């Protein structure tokens, strides 16, 4: 993966001590939550009302994330179905120490389904124009 993508991240965060585990690195669950949020940002234009997460495919953590790292979540739509949107999310950490070093942390494919106010599946907006 190119660690300096030519696109803007869906979200960027700097994680704090409250997000750490007993080993002093960031909880994997915190990263998973941000992956879900970044994917939702990319899926949103396809949602006539709302999108819900139905699956997150295998996530393998290749590098730890440390307090003070700036984490970028790059998300792009890879598939649009009748009621679902699949988004690929790449996670890159820019280290606080050594300053500026970029490492690929993980990636995931997240599947979202469009639902109405009653939670029933509804068609997505095929062109991503937002309904």
Buried (B, 14 or more C-beta within 10 A) or exposed (E): EEEEEEEEBBBBBEBEEEBBEEEEBBBBEBBBEBBBBBBBBBBBBBBBEBBBBEEBEEBEBEBBBBBBBBBBBBBEBEEBBEBBBBBBBBBBBBBBEEEEEBBBBBBBBBBBBBBEEEEEBBEBBEEBEEE
